[in-house]
């Protein structure tokens, strides 16, 4: 951060929801506090909206496929 002269310019971090990002935010908060820079990981991180939409869409498609498979299975059982 010193190399790029951004240590006092860091405001928000945009991340996906992977658990390793929580670890990174904790480490960043700790490193900044050692340098007397106040930065709160809960207040200064934003989950990537496109990642959230992607996760929701995947789950929606999974649910549709599951329902279609269940409906098809039920129809084939009724045919017997």
ABEGO torsion letter per residue (X at the ends): XAAAGAAAABABBBBBABAAAAAAAAAAAAAAAAAGBBBBAAAABBBBAAAAAAAAAAAAAAAAAAAAAAAAAAAAAAAX
